[in-house]
Amino acid sequence: MEYQKEEYVSCDHLFKMKFKVGKIVKCSEVNQSNRLLCFQVEIGDKTCQILCGLKGYYETGEVIGKKVMVLENVKTTRIAGMKSEGMLMVAEDREGNVSFMIPDRDMEAGVEIL
């Protein structure tokens, strides 16, 4: 993963971001990409498709059922000819290990992250 130059956002921008708990219900590889996985993520009463460059970090079967942190109100975009309707929050350490940001207690999909 690549790091961007540090920039600051105002509290006004931060408060516009809508983070929620999502539950991964399906995951598949994106044929046109050597990095992308396509996630179907349940967020409350809807399911969103989110593309994320996690191929090589996670296997498609191991993520099913995981509760993850989702940035929900990202403008829908097209990547590799497919729509992506949100963003999954992950962390990467100095050794290149990647981890989803997950709730430390069992939370229902759709719960807002404050």
Secondary structure by P-SEA (a helix, b strand, c coil): cccccbbbbcaaaaaabbbbbbbbcbbbbccccccbbbbbcccccbbbbbbccccccccccccccbbbbbbccccccccccccccbbbbbbbcccccccccccccccccccccc
